[in-house]
Amino acid sequence: MDFRTPHALGERINDKFQQLIHGAGYDHCYVLNKLEVGSLDLAATCKDPESGRTMEVYTTETGVQLYTGNWLGGFEGAHGATFPARSAFCFEAQCFPDTPNKAHFPSATLLPGDEYQQITIYKFGVEE
């Protein structure tokens, strides 16, 4: 599940790795190597090799969840489009999941009167 060097999302999605098996694909929070808490940093980059479309994700969050649409069941969308399992993916900027039960994770507790603020930017482009 290591994407520090570029790999196609589907290249290793069926590997016999326990987290991939349980999630039926990628559904994992990646810890971002932040130099400064709250800084806006590049979290993910992806590219469609056929069209050249690109997406960069920048966030102030400490983690980014990669989900590959593993449980999409072929439902029908607009204009008759259907969405079978693994027909999409998303990057969700977030705190680490299960922080109340993991003392070594940064807290995500929000008390009455506290404010929560984060920035996530999805930058789209096309490479020639």
MOPAC internal coordinates of N, CA, C and O (Angstrom, degrees):
PM7 1SCF
backbone

  N    0.0000 0     0.00 0     0.00 0    0    0    0
  C    1.4494 1     0.00 0     0.00 0    1    0    0
  C    1.5164 1   111.22 1     0.00 0    2    1    0
  O    1.2310 1   120.69 1  -159.08 1    3    2    1
  N    1.3035 1   116.28 1    20.92 1    3    2    1
  C    1.4603 1   122.86 1  -177.24 1    5    3    2
  C    1.5277 1   109.73 1   -89.86 1    6    5    3
  O    1.2310 1   120.57 1   -61.80 1    7    6    5
  N    1.3380 1   116.52 1   118.20 1    7    6    5
  C    1.4649 1   121.97 1   179.08 1    9    7    6
  C    1.5221 1   111.67 1  -115.26 1   10    9    7
  O    1.2310 1   120.44 1  -156.05 1   11   10    9
  N    1.3366 1   116.77 1    23.95 1   11   10    9
  C    1.4707 1   117.90 1   177.74 1   13   11   10
  C    1.5175 1   111.11 1   -67.22 1   14   13   11
  O    1.2310 1   120.06 1   156.85 1   15   14   13
  N    1.3265 1   117.48 1   -23.15 1   15   14   13
  C    1.4632 1   121.91 1   168.07 1   17   15   14
  C    1.5283 1   106.47 1  -115.44 1   18   17   15
  O    1.2310 1   119.21 1   -35.01 1   19   18   17
  N    1.3212 1   119.11 1   144.99 1   19   18   17
  C    1.4687 1   120.89 1  -173.72 1   21   19   18
  C    1.5284 1   113.29 1   -60.22 1   22   21   19
  O    1.2310 1   121.86 1   -42.64 1   23   22   21
  N    1.3268 1   114.04 1   137.36 1   23   22   21
  C    1.4698 1   123.32 1   174.43 1   25   23   22
  C    1.5138 1   107.72 1  -144.85 1   26   25   23
  O    1.2310 1   120.30 1   -32.22 1   27   26   25
  N    1.3211 1   117.03 1   147.78 1   27   26   25
  C    1.4611 1   120.28 1   172.15 1   29   27   26
  C    1.5226 1   108.33 1   -65.22 1   30   29   27
  O    1.2310 1   120.33 1   -39.43 1   31   30   29
  N    1.3361 1   116.97 1   140.57 1   31   30   29
  C    1.4659 1   120.30 1  -177.77 1   33   31   30
  C    1.5225 1   112.15 1   -56.25 1   34   33   31
  O    1.2310 1   119.98 1   140.78 1   35   34   33
  N    1.3193 1   117.65 1   -39.22 1   35   34   33
  C    1.4582 1   120.19 1  -177.64 1   37   35   34
  C    1.5168 1   115.08 1   -84.12 1   38   37   35
  O    1.2310 1   120.26 1   172.97 1   39   38   37
  N    1.3056 1   117.10 1    -7.03 1   39   38   37
  C    1.4716 1   121.72 1  -174.12 1   41   39   38
  C    1.5309 1   113.05 1   -57.52 1   42   41   39
  O    1.2310 1   120.48 1   140.93 1   43   42   41
  N    1.3333 1   116.70 1   -39.07 1   43   42   41
  C    1.4765 1   120.18 1  -176.04 1   45   43   42
  C    1.5225 1   111.99 1  -126.71 1   46   45   43
  O    1.2310 1   120.20 1  -163.86 1   47   46   45
  N    1.3225 1   117.23 1    16.14 1   47   46   45
  C    1.4586 1   121.02 1  -173.27 1   49   47   46
  C    1.5350 1   113.18 1   -66.52 1   50   49   47
  O    1.2310 1   120.06 1   157.36 1   51   50   49
  N    1.3182 1   117.49 1   -22.64 1   51   50   49
  C    1.4695 1   120.81 1   179.00 1   53   51   50
  C    1.5283 1   112.99 1  -101.00 1   54   53   51
  O    1.2310 1   119.91 1  -168.29 1   55   54   53
  N    1.3237 1   117.78 1    11.71 1   55   54   53
  C    1.4690 1   120.40 1   177.36 1   57   55   54
  C    1.5168 1   110.10 1   -58.61 1   58   57   55
  O    1.2310 1   120.95 1   -29.25 1   59   58   57
  N    1.3040 1   115.78 1   150.75 1   59   58   57
  C    1.4735 1   121.88 1  -179.55 1   61   59   58
  C    1.5242 1   109.84 1   -81.24 1   62   61   59
  O    1.2310 1   121.12 1  -120.51 1   63   62   61
  N    1.3245 1   115.47 1    59.49 1   63   62   61
  C    1.4583 1   122.96 1   178.86 1   65   63   62
  C    1.5221 1   106.71 1  -109.62 1   66   65   63
  O    1.2310 1   120.04 1   -49.91 1   67   66   65
  N    1.3125 1   117.52 1   130.09 1   67   66   65
  C    1.4572 1   122.32 1  -169.73 1   69   67   66
  C    1.5287 1   113.74 1   -52.13 1   70   69   67
  O    1.2310 1   119.53 1   135.69 1   71   70   69
  N    1.3341 1   118.50 1   -44.31 1   71   70   69
  C    1.4632 1   120.21 1  -178.49 1   73   71   70
  C    1.5337 1   111.73 1   -67.21 1   74   73   71
  O    1.2310 1   120.03 1   145.54 1   75   74   73
  N    1.3120 1   117.56 1   -34.46 1   75   74   73
  C    1.4629 1   120.19 1   176.13 1   77   75   74
  C    1.5216 1   110.76 1   -69.82 1   78   77   75
  O    1.2310 1   120.25 1   142.62 1   79   78   77
  N    1.3159 1   117.13 1   -37.38 1   79   78   77
  C    1.4627 1   121.39 1   179.20 1   81   79   78
  C    1.5239 1   110.19 1   -65.70 1   82   81   79
  O    1.2310 1   120.16 1   130.16 1   83   82   81
  N    1.3347 1   117.29 1   -49.84 1   83   82   81
  C    1.4656 1   120.72 1  -178.37 1   85   83   82
  C    1.5227 1   112.31 1   -61.93 1   86   85   83
  O    1.2310 1   120.14 1   142.59 1   87   86   85
  N    1.3203 1   117.33 1   -37.41 1   87   86   85
  C    1.4614 1   120.95 1  -177.66 1   89   87   86
  C    1.5109 1   113.91 1   -90.96 1   90   89   87
  O    1.2310 1   119.82 1   177.32 1   91   90   89
  N    1.3259 1   117.95 1    -2.68 1   91   90   89
  C    1.4647 1   123.37 1  -176.08 1   93   91   90
  C    1.5314 1   110.82 1    59.71 1   94   93   91
  O    1.2310 1   120.93 1  -153.04 1   95   94   93
  N    1.3254 1   115.83 1    26.96 1   95   94   93
  C    1.4623 1   123.00 1  -178.01 1   97   95   94
  C    1.5143 1   108.44 1   143.14 1   98   97   95
  O    1.2310 1   120.34 1    17.73 1   99   98   97
  N    1.3095 1   116.96 1  -162.27 1   99   98   97
  C    1.4622 1   120.55 1  -178.68 1  101   99   98
  C    1.5287 1   110.55 1   -77.90 1  102  101   99
  O    1.2310 1   121.02 1   -52.78 1  103  102  101
  N    1.2955 1   115.65 1   127.22 1  103  102  101
  C    1.4581 1   124.52 1   171.86 1  105  103  102
  C    1.5175 1   104.79 1  -156.32 1  106  105  103
  O    1.2310 1   121.28 1  -107.59 1  107  106  105
  N    1.3347 1   115.15 1    72.41 1  107  106  105
  C    1.4560 1   120.83 1  -166.38 1  109  107  106
  C    1.5209 1   110.36 1  -140.55 1  110  109  107
  O    1.2310 1   121.04 1   -39.74 1  111  110  109
  N    1.3290 1   115.61 1   140.26 1  111  110  109
  C    1.4592 1   121.30 1   176.23 1  113  111  110
  C    1.5242 1   108.85 1   -90.87 1  114  113  111
  O    1.2310 1   120.95 1   -60.87 1  115  114  113
  N    1.3097 1   115.79 1   119.13 1  115  114  113
  C    1.4600 1   121.32 1   177.93 1  117  115  114
  C    1.5243 1   109.10 1   -93.20 1  118  117  115
  O    1.2310 1   121.01 1   -48.72 1  119  118  117
  N    1.3222 1   115.68 1   131.28 1  119  118  117
  C    1.4607 1   122.26 1   177.97 1  121  119  118
  C    1.5226 1   107.98 1   -78.61 1  122  121  119
  O    1.2310 1   120.84 1   -51.49 1  123  122  121
  N    1.3261 1   116.00 1   128.51 1  123  122  121
  C    1.4568 1   120.40 1   179.93 1  125  123  122
  C    1.5214 1   109.80 1   -90.06 1  126  125  123
  O    1.2310 1   120.79 1   -41.17 1  127  126  125
  N    1.2969 1   116.10 1   138.83 1  127  126  125
  C    1.4600 1   122.38 1  -179.58 1  129  127  126
  C    1.5268 1   108.61 1   -84.45 1  130  129  127
  O    1.2310 1   121.24 1  -101.24 1  131  130  129
  N    1.3303 1   115.23 1    78.76 1  131  130  129
  C    1.4631 1   121.37 1  -175.86 1  133  131  130
  C    1.5236 1   109.94 1   -82.58 1  134  133  131
  O    1.2310 1   120.90 1   -45.12 1  135  134  133
  N    1.3253 1   115.88 1   134.88 1  135  134  133
  C    1.4583 1   120.34 1   175.74 1  137  135  134
  C    1.5190 1   111.69 1   -82.77 1  138  137  135
  O    1.2310 1   121.05 1   153.11 1  139  138  137
  N    1.3512 1   115.61 1   -26.89 1  139  138  137
  C    1.4597 1   120.89 1  -178.76 1  141  139  138
  C    1.5222 1   108.44 1  -142.67 1  142  141  139
  O    1.2310 1   119.75 1   -49.50 1  143  142  141
  N    1.3321 1   118.09 1   130.50 1  143  142  141
  C    1.4620 1   122.30 1   179.06 1  145  143  142
  C    1.5276 1   109.21 1   -59.65 1  146  145  143
  O    1.2310 1   120.64 1   -50.43 1  147  146  145
  N    1.3344 1   116.38 1   129.57 1  147  146  145
  C    1.4497 1   121.35 1   177.69 1  149  147  146
  C    1.5126 1   115.38 1    84.67 1  150  149  147
  O    1.2310 1   119.64 1   178.64 1  151  150  149
  N    1.3280 1   118.30 1    -1.36 1  151  150  149
  C    1.4674 1   119.70 1   179.12 1  153  151  150
  C    1.5303 1   109.87 1   -74.32 1  154  153  151
  O    1.2310 1   120.98 1   -31.73 1  155  154  153
  N    1.3223 1   115.72 1   148.27 1  155  154  153
  C    1.4555 1   122.01 1   178.35 1  157  155  154
  C    1.5205 1   108.12 1   -86.94 1  158  157  155
  O    1.2310 1   120.58 1   -69.51 1  159  158  157
  N    1.3354 1   116.49 1   110.49 1  159  158  157
  C    1.4655 1   121.77 1  -173.46 1  161  159  158
  C    1.5199 1   111.29 1  -130.51 1  162  161  159
  O    1.2310 1   121.03 1   -22.97 1  163  162  161
  N    1.3284 1   115.63 1   157.03 1  163  162  161
  C    1.4575 1   121.65 1   173.86 1  165  163  162
  C    1.5218 1   109.10 1   -65.32 1  166  165  163
  O    1.2310 1   120.47 1   -53.50 1  167  166  165
  N    1.3291 1   116.71 1   126.50 1  167  166  165
  C    1.4612 1   121.73 1  -178.96 1  169  167  166
  C    1.5251 1   112.26 1  -109.58 1  170  169  167
  O    1.2310 1   120.10 1   146.76 1  171  170  169
  N    1.3318 1   117.42 1   -33.24 1  171  170  169
  C    1.4638 1   120.22 1  -176.44 1  173  171  170
  C    1.5250 1   109.54 1  -157.33 1  174  173  171
  O    1.2310 1   121.34 1   -29.48 1  175  174  173
  N    1.3187 1   115.04 1   150.52 1  175  174  173
  C    1.4577 1   122.47 1   175.19 1  177  175  174
  C    1.5187 1   107.58 1  -137.55 1  178  177  175
  O    1.2310 1   120.70 1   -42.25 1  179  178  177
  N    1.3119 1   116.26 1   137.75 1  179  178  177
  C    1.4637 1   118.73 1   174.52 1  181  179  178
  C    1.5238 1   109.01 1  -141.37 1  182  181  179
  O    1.2310 1   121.70 1   -23.30 1  183  182  181
  N    1.3308 1   114.35 1   156.70 1  183  182  181
  C    1.4651 1   120.64 1  -176.90 1  185  183  182
  C    1.5177 1   109.49 1  -146.69 1  186  185  183
  O    1.2310 1   120.94 1   -43.42 1  187  186  185
  N    1.3194 1   115.81 1   136.58 1  187  186  185
  C    1.4585 1   121.47 1   172.05 1  189  187  186
  C    1.5217 1   107.06 1   -88.91 1  190  189  187
  O    1.2310 1   119.57 1   -67.21 1  191  190  189
  N    1.3339 1   118.42 1   112.79 1  191  190  189
  C    1.4683 1   119.91 1  -174.89 1  193  191  190
  C    1.5384 1   113.65 1   -64.44 1  194  193  191
  O    1.2310 1   119.98 1   154.80 1  195  194  193
  N    1.3379 1   117.64 1   -25.20 1  195  194  193
  C    1.4635 1   119.35 1  -179.17 1  197  195  194
  C    1.5278 1   112.19 1   -76.76 1  198  197  195
  O    1.2310 1   120.30 1   131.06 1  199  198  197
  N    1.3125 1   117.03 1   -48.94 1  199  198  197
  C    1.4656 1   120.62 1  -175.00 1  201  199  198
  C    1.5288 1   112.63 1   -91.86 1  202  201  199
  O    1.2310 1   120.36 1   157.68 1  203  202  201
  N    1.3274 1   116.92 1   -22.32 1  203  202  201
  C    1.4527 1   121.00 1  -175.34 1  205  203  202
  C    1.5192 1   113.52 1    84.62 1  206  205  203
  O    1.2310 1   120.31 1   179.74 1  207  206  205
  N    1.3541 1   117.01 1    -0.26 1  207  206  205
  C    1.4675 1   119.87 1   178.32 1  209  207  206
  C    1.5252 1   109.29 1   -61.46 1  210  209  207
  O    1.2310 1   121.24 1   -39.67 1  211  210  209
  N    1.3252 1   115.23 1   140.33 1  211  210  209
  C    1.4642 1   121.00 1   179.69 1  213  211  210
  C    1.5276 1   110.16 1  -128.46 1  214  213  211
  O    1.2310 1   121.42 1   -24.00 1  215  214  213
  N    1.3177 1   114.89 1   156.00 1  215  214  213
  C    1.4564 1   121.19 1   172.07 1  217  215  214
  C    1.5199 1   107.95 1  -141.72 1  218  217  215
  O    1.2310 1   121.25 1   -48.50 1  219  218  217
  N    1.3203 1   115.22 1   131.50 1  219  218  217
  C    1.4560 1   122.06 1   173.25 1  221  219  218
  C    1.5252 1   107.39 1  -116.64 1  222  221  219
  O    1.2310 1   120.93 1   -38.72 1  223  222  221
  N    1.3300 1   115.83 1   141.28 1  223  222  221
  C    1.4622 1   121.07 1   178.52 1  225  223  222
  C    1.5208 1   107.71 1  -118.25 1  226  225  223
  O    1.2310 1   121.08 1   -56.43 1  227  226  225
  N    1.3181 1   115.53 1   123.57 1  227  226  225
  C    1.4615 1   122.97 1   175.99 1  229  227  226
  C    1.5208 1   107.62 1  -114.57 1  230  229  227
  O    1.2310 1   119.73 1   -39.35 1  231  230  229
  N    1.3318 1   118.13 1   140.65 1  231  230  229
  C    1.4571 1   119.66 1  -179.65 1  233  231  230
  C    1.5210 1   111.98 1  -153.77 1  234  233  231
  O    1.2310 1   121.90 1   -23.09 1  235  234  233
  N    1.3173 1   113.97 1   156.91 1  235  234  233
  C    1.4696 1   121.24 1   172.09 1  237  235  234
  C    1.5227 1   110.78 1   -92.81 1  238  237  235
  O    1.2310 1   120.30 1   173.45 1  239  238  237
  N    1.3262 1   117.03 1    -6.55 1  239  238  237
  C    1.4730 1   121.18 1  -179.37 1  241  239  238
  C    1.5274 1   111.20 1   -73.24 1  242  241  239
  O    1.2310 1   121.01 1   -13.68 1  243  242  241
  N    1.3214 1   115.68 1   166.32 1  243  242  241
  C    1.4649 1   121.87 1  -178.65 1  245  243  242
  C    1.5260 1   113.11 1   -92.38 1  246  245  243
  O    1.2310 1   120.59 1   169.05 1  247  246  245
  N    1.3323 1   116.48 1   -10.95 1  247  246  245
  C    1.4590 1   119.48 1  -179.62 1  249  247  246
  C    1.5122 1   111.36 1  -144.77 1  250  249  247
  O    1.2310 1   121.39 1   -17.81 1  251  250  249
  N    1.3347 1   114.94 1   162.19 1  251  250  249
  C    1.4657 1   120.59 1   174.91 1  253  251  250
  C    1.5323 1   107.59 1  -138.97 1  254  253  251
  O    1.2310 1   121.39 1   -54.09 1  255  254  253
  N    1.3173 1   114.94 1   125.91 1  255  254  253
  C    1.4578 1   122.31 1   179.32 1  257  255  254
  C    1.5189 1   108.59 1   -86.58 1  258  257  255
  O    1.2310 1   120.49 1   -52.71 1  259  258  257
  N    1.3275 1   116.68 1   127.29 1  259  258  257
  C    1.4629 1   122.09 1   173.14 1  261  259  258
  C    1.5194 1   106.88 1  -102.65 1  262  261  259
  O    1.2310 1   120.67 1   -58.98 1  263  262  261
  N    1.3094 1   116.32 1   121.02 1  263  262  261
  C    1.4683 1   121.88 1   177.31 1  265  263  262
  C    1.5196 1   108.51 1  -126.54 1  266  265  263
  O    1.2310 1   120.67 1   -49.83 1  267  266  265
  N    1.3316 1   116.33 1   130.17 1  267  266  265
  C    1.4604 1   121.14 1  -174.64 1  269  267  266
  C    1.5296 1   113.32 1  -106.27 1  270  269  267
  O    1.2310 1   120.00 1  -148.99 1  271  270  269
  N    1.3160 1   117.60 1    31.01 1  271  270  269
  C    1.4664 1   120.70 1   174.69 1  273  271  270
  C    1.5149 1   113.25 1    61.19 1  274  273  271
  O    1.2310 1   120.45 1  -144.72 1  275  274  273
  N    1.3199 1   116.74 1    35.28 1  275  274  273
  C    1.4653 1   121.87 1  -172.91 1  277  275  274
  C    1.5245 1   114.13 1   -62.17 1  278  277  275
  O    1.2310 1   120.20 1   152.66 1  279  278  277
  N    1.3134 1   117.22 1   -27.34 1  279  278  277
  C    1.4653 1   120.68 1  -174.70 1  281  279  278
  C    1.5284 1   112.23 1  -110.12 1  282  281  279
  O    1.2310 1   120.25 1  -166.63 1  283  282  281
  N    1.3276 1   117.12 1    13.37 1  283  282  281
  C    1.4587 1   118.34 1   172.49 1  285  283  282
  C    1.5201 1   107.26 1   -65.24 1  286  285  283
  O    1.2310 1   120.25 1   -47.66 1  287  286  285
  N    1.3155 1   117.13 1   132.34 1  287  286  285
  C    1.4611 1   119.67 1  -171.15 1  289  287  286
  C    1.5079 1   115.57 1  -108.56 1  290  289  287
  O    1.2310 1   119.62 1  -158.39 1  291  290  289
  N    1.3158 1   118.33 1    21.61 1  291  290  289
  C    1.4476 1   120.13 1   179.00 1  293  291  290
  C    1.5181 1   112.85 1    85.93 1  294  293  291
  O    1.2310 1   120.42 1  -158.99 1  295  294  293
  N    1.3436 1   116.80 1    21.01 1  295  294  293
  C    1.4670 1   118.82 1  -179.37 1  297  295  294
  C    1.5238 1   110.24 1   -65.47 1  298  297  295
  O    1.2310 1   121.66 1   -21.25 1  299  298  297
  N    1.3370 1   114.43 1   158.75 1  299  298  297
  C    1.4613 1   120.26 1  -176.93 1  301  299  298
  C    1.5129 1   110.11 1   -94.61 1  302  301  299
  O    1.2310 1   121.25 1   -45.98 1  303  302  301
  N    1.3307 1   115.21 1   134.02 1  303  302  301
  C    1.4524 1   121.81 1   177.33 1  305  303  302
  C    1.5151 1   110.82 1  -108.54 1  306  305  303
  O    1.2310 1   120.96 1    20.17 1  307  306  305
  N    1.2885 1   115.77 1  -159.83 1  307  306  305
  C    1.4627 1   121.44 1  -178.76 1  309  307  306
  C    1.5293 1   111.24 1   -63.54 1  310  309  307
  O    1.2310 1   121.14 1   -33.98 1  311  310  309
  N    1.3248 1   115.43 1   146.02 1  311  310  309
  C    1.4666 1   123.49 1   175.20 1  313  311  310
  C    1.5257 1   112.88 1    58.63 1  314  313  311
  O    1.2310 1   120.17 1  -151.54 1  315  314  313
  N    1.3403 1   117.27 1    28.46 1  315  314  313
  C    1.4637 1   121.52 1   176.42 1  317  315  314
  C    1.5147 1   115.26 1    79.45 1  318  317  315
  O    1.2310 1   119.84 1  -174.76 1  319  318  317
  N    1.3088 1   117.92 1     5.24 1  319  318  317
  C    1.4736 1   120.33 1   177.96 1  321  319  318
  C    1.5263 1   109.30 1   -66.36 1  322  321  319
  O    1.2310 1   120.65 1   -37.44 1  323  322  321
  N    1.3119 1   116.37 1   142.56 1  323  322  321
  C    1.4739 1   120.52 1   175.92 1  325  323  322
  C    1.5196 1   109.15 1  -117.62 1  326  325  323
  O    1.2310 1   121.51 1   -26.64 1  327  326  325
  N    1.3162 1   114.72 1   153.36 1  327  326  325
  C    1.4546 1   121.23 1  -174.68 1  329  327  326
  C    1.5227 1   110.34 1  -127.23 1  330  329  327
  O    1.2310 1   120.34 1   -91.88 1  331  330  329
  N    1.3380 1   116.95 1    88.12 1  331  330  329
  C    1.4618 1   120.15 1   177.38 1  333  331  330
  C    1.5331 1   110.81 1   -76.97 1  334  333  331
  O    1.2310 1   120.97 1    -8.72 1  335  334  333
  N    1.2972 1   115.75 1   171.28 1  335  334  333
  C    1.4671 1   121.41 1   177.89 1  337  335  334
  C    1.5204 1   110.35 1   -52.03 1  338  337  335
  O    1.2310 1   121.39 1   -41.57 1  339  338  337
  N    1.3192 1   114.94 1   138.43 1  339  338  337
  C    1.4629 1   124.20 1   177.04 1  341  339  338
  C    1.5254 1   113.98 1    63.40 1  342  341  339
  O    1.2310 1   119.78 1  -153.02 1  343  342  341
  N    1.3035 1   118.02 1    26.98 1  343  342  341
  C    1.4596 1   120.34 1   179.02 1  345  343  342
  C    1.5254 1   112.09 1   -93.59 1  346  345  343
  O    1.2310 1   120.43 1  -176.25 1  347  346  345
  N    1.3319 1   116.78 1     3.75 1  347  346  345
  C    1.4612 1   121.67 1   179.87 1  349  347  346
  C    1.5214 1   108.62 1  -154.32 1  350  349  347
  O    1.2310 1   121.14 1   -12.24 1  351  350  349
  N    1.3181 1   115.42 1   167.76 1  351  350  349
  C    1.4572 1   119.67 1   173.38 1  353  351  350
  C    1.5176 1   108.28 1  -146.60 1  354  353  351
  O    1.2310 1   120.91 1   -18.41 1  355  354  353
  N    1.3146 1   115.86 1   161.59 1  355  354  353
  C    1.4666 1   119.20 1   176.64 1  357  355  354
  C    1.5236 1   109.83 1  -147.69 1  358  357  355
  O    1.2310 1   122.12 1   -24.47 1  359  358  357
  N    1.3134 1   113.55 1   155.53 1  359  358  357
  C    1.4618 1   122.76 1   172.61 1  361  359  358
  C    1.5224 1   106.84 1  -115.17 1  362  361  359
  O    1.2310 1   120.25 1   -59.31 1  363  362  361
  N    1.3255 1   117.13 1   120.69 1  363  362  361
  C    1.4578 1   122.11 1  -178.36 1  365  363  362
  C    1.5277 1   108.48 1  -115.14 1  366  365  363
  O    1.2310 1   120.25 1   -70.48 1  367  366  365
  N    1.3315 1   117.13 1   109.52 1  367  366  365
  C    1.4645 1   121.31 1   177.70 1  369  367  366
  C    1.5213 1   108.54 1   -70.62 1  370  369  367
  O    1.2310 1   120.00 1   -46.44 1  371  370  369
  N    1.3344 1   117.60 1   133.56 1  371  370  369
  C    1.4525 1   120.62 1  -174.23 1  373  371  370
  C    1.5211 1   111.90 1  -164.91 1  374  373  371
  O    1.2310 1   121.86 1   -10.01 1  375  374  373
  N    1.3339 1   114.05 1   169.99 1  375  374  373
  C    1.4677 1   121.08 1   166.98 1  377  375  374
  C    1.5227 1   107.20 1   -74.23 1  378  377  375
  O    1.2310 1   120.39 1   -10.35 1  379  378  377
  N    1.3079 1   116.87 1   169.65 1  379  378  377
  C    1.4625 1   119.24 1   178.57 1  381  379  378
  C    1.5278 1   109.99 1   -68.42 1  382  381  379
  O    1.2310 1   119.65 1   -42.43 1  383  382  381
  N    1.3389 1   118.28 1   137.57 1  383  382  381
  C    1.4543 1   120.29 1   177.06 1  385  383  382
  C    1.5331 1   111.05 1   -67.41 1  386  385  383
  O    1.2310 1   121.19 1   -26.49 1  387  386  385
  N    1.3057 1   115.33 1   153.51 1  387  386  385
  C    1.4680 1   123.33 1   174.80 1  389  387  386
  C    1.5215 1   113.19 1    64.24 1  390  389  387
  O    1.2310 1   120.23 1  -151.48 1  391  390  389
  N    1.3350 1   117.16 1    28.52 1  391  390  389
  C    1.4673 1   119.65 1  -179.04 1  393  391  390
  C    1.5247 1   114.17 1   -60.01 1  394  393  391
  O    1.2310 1   118.32 1   147.55 1  395  394  393
  N    1.3437 1   120.81 1   -32.45 1  395  394  393
  C    1.4679 1   118.32 1   179.71 1  397  395  394
  C    1.5354 1   113.18 1   -63.12 1  398  397  395
  O    1.2310 1   120.54 1   156.07 1  399  398  397
  N    1.3232 1   116.58 1   -23.93 1  399  398  397
  C    1.4638 1   120.72 1  -177.30 1  401  399  398
  C    1.5243 1   113.75 1  -103.86 1  402  401  399
  O    1.2310 1   120.27 1  -175.70 1  403  402  401
  N    1.3099 1   117.10 1     4.30 1  403  402  401
  C    1.4704 1   121.89 1  -179.12 1  405  403  402
  C    1.5209 1   108.50 1  -127.30 1  406  405  403
  O    1.2310 1   120.26 1   -85.08 1  407  406  405
  N    1.3041 1   117.10 1    94.92 1  407  406  405
  C    1.4690 1   121.83 1  -175.42 1  409  407  406
  C    1.5286 1   112.13 1   -60.12 1  410  409  407
  O    1.2310 1   119.61 1   153.15 1  411  410  409
  N    1.3242 1   118.34 1   -26.85 1  411  410  409
  C    1.4607 1   120.98 1  -178.54 1  413  411  410
  C    1.5318 1   112.83 1   -83.39 1  414  413  411
  O    1.2310 1   119.61 1   175.40 1  415  414  413
  N    1.3503 1   118.35 1    -4.60 1  415  414  413
  C    1.4645 1   121.74 1   175.25 1  417  415  414
  C    1.5251 1   109.06 1   -86.85 1  418  417  415
  O    1.2310 1   119.74 1   -30.85 1  419  418  417
  N    1.3379 1   118.11 1   149.15 1  419  418  417
  C    1.4677 1   119.52 1   172.90 1  421  419  418
  C    1.5335 1   109.63 1   -61.33 1  422  421  419
  O    1.2310 1   120.21 1   -38.96 1  423  422  421
  N    1.2993 1   117.21 1   141.04 1  423  422  421
  C    1.4621 1   121.31 1  -177.42 1  425  423  422
  C    1.5228 1   111.33 1   -67.41 1  426  425  423
  O    1.2310 1   121.17 1   -36.64 1  427  426  425
  N    1.3247 1   115.38 1   143.36 1  427  426  425
  C    1.4598 1   122.11 1   174.25 1  429  427  426
  C    1.5291 1   110.37 1  -116.97 1  430  429  427
  O    1.2310 1   120.85 1  -162.80 1  431  430  429
  N    1.3233 1   115.97 1    17.20 1  431  430  429
  C    1.4589 1   120.87 1  -178.08 1  433  431  430
  C    1.5260 1   110.58 1   -69.40 1  434  433  431
  O    1.2310 1   121.05 1   -47.59 1  435  434  433
  N    1.3142 1   115.59 1   132.41 1  435  434  433
  C    1.4516 1   122.13 1   177.23 1  437  435  434
  C    1.5266 1   106.85 1  -121.44 1  438  437  435
  O    1.2310 1   120.42 1   -67.05 1  439  438  437
  N    1.3066 1   116.81 1   112.95 1  439  438  437
  C    1.4541 1   122.80 1  -177.62 1  441  439  438
  C    1.5270 1   110.54 1   -91.42 1  442  441  439
  O    1.2310 1   120.18 1   -21.60 1  443  442  441
  N    1.3512 1   117.26 1   158.40 1  443  442  441
  C    1.4736 1   119.22 1   177.31 1  445  443  442
  C    1.5277 1   110.31 1   -53.51 1  446  445  443
  O    1.2310 1   121.10 1   -47.28 1  447  446  445
  N    1.3195 1   115.50 1   132.72 1  447  446  445
  C    1.4602 1   121.47 1  -179.20 1  449  447  446
  C    1.5178 1   113.85 1    91.16 1  450  449  447
  O    1.2310 1   119.95 1   162.12 1  451  450  449
  N    1.3388 1   117.71 1   -17.88 1  451  450  449
  C    1.4638 1   120.80 1   176.91 1  453  451  450
  C    1.5285 1   109.64 1   -73.22 1  454  453  451
  O    1.2310 1   120.87 1   -25.56 1  455  454  453
  N    1.3079 1   115.94 1   154.44 1  455  454  453
  C    1.4541 1   120.98 1   174.54 1  457  455  454
  C    1.5182 1   109.54 1  -112.89 1  458  457  455
  O    1.2310 1   121.26 1   -36.53 1  459  458  457
  N    1.3208 1   115.20 1   143.47 1  459  458  457
  C    1.4603 1   121.45 1   176.14 1  461  459  458
  C    1.5218 1   107.19 1  -117.10 1  462  461  459
  O    1.2310 1   120.93 1   -48.67 1  463  462  461
  N    1.3008 1   115.83 1   131.33 1  463  462  461
  C    1.4560 1   120.19 1   179.04 1  465  463  462
  C    1.5191 1   108.63 1  -144.56 1  466  465  463
  O    1.2310 1   120.70 1   -42.01 1  467  466  465
  N    1.3085 1   116.27 1   137.99 1  467  466  465
  C    1.4585 1   121.60 1   173.96 1  469  467  466
  C    1.5121 1   108.11 1  -150.09 1  470  469  467
  O    1.2310 1   121.25 1   -18.46 1  471  470  469
  N    1.3165 1   115.22 1   161.54 1  471  470  469
  C    1.4651 1   121.08 1   177.03 1  473  471  470
  C    1.5279 1   107.51 1  -124.93 1  474  473  471
  O    1.2310 1   121.09 1   -48.25 1  475  474  473
  N    1.3178 1   115.52 1   131.75 1  475  474  473
  C    1.4555 1   121.68 1   171.55 1  477  475  474
  C    1.5169 1   107.45 1  -133.74 1  478  477  475
  O    1.2310 1   120.93 1   -51.11 1  479  478  477
  N    1.3143 1   115.84 1   128.89 1  479  478  477
  C    1.4574 1   122.29 1   179.09 1  481  479  478
  C    1.5217 1   108.99 1  -118.70 1  482  481  479
  O    1.2310 1   120.88 1   -49.87 1  483  482  481
  N    1.3353 1   115.92 1   130.13 1  483  482  481
  C    1.4582 1   122.52 1   174.04 1  485  483  482
  C    1.5339 1   106.15 1  -108.50 1  486  485  483
  O    1.2310 1   120.61 1   -68.30 1  487  486  485
  N    1.3119 1   116.44 1   111.70 1  487  486  485
  C    1.4677 1   122.25 1  -175.65 1  489  487  486
  C    1.5341 1   108.60 1  -107.17 1  490  489  487
  O    1.2310 1   120.96 1   -58.76 1  491  490  489
  N    1.3176 1   115.77 1   121.24 1  491  490  489
  C    1.4651 1   121.45 1  -177.89 1  493  491  490
  C    1.5210 1   110.33 1  -107.24 1  494  493  491
  O    1.2310 1   121.04 1   -32.54 1  495  494  493
  N    1.3183 1   115.62 1   147.46 1  495  494  493
  C    1.4492 1   120.86 1   179.18 1  497  495  494
  C    1.5180 1   110.96 1  -158.42 1  498  497  495
  O    1.2310 1   121.09 1     5.26 1  499  498  497
  N    1.3298 1   115.51 1  -174.74 1  499  498  497
  C    1.4636 1   122.26 1   177.40 1  501  499  498
  C    1.5234 1   107.57 1  -139.12 1  502  501  499
  O    1.2310 1   120.61 1   -53.07 1  503  502  501
  N    1.3313 1   116.44 1   126.93 1  503  502  501
  C    1.4575 1   121.42 1   173.56 1  505  503  502
  C    1.5126 1   108.27 1   -94.18 1  506  505  503
  O    1.2310 1   120.43 1   -39.31 1  507  506  505
  N    1.2945 1   116.79 1   140.69 1  507  506  505
  C    1.4623 1   121.89 1   179.48 1  509  507  506
  C    1.5099 1   109.77 1   -79.13 1  510  509  507
  O    1.2310 1   120.10 1   180.00 1  511  510  509

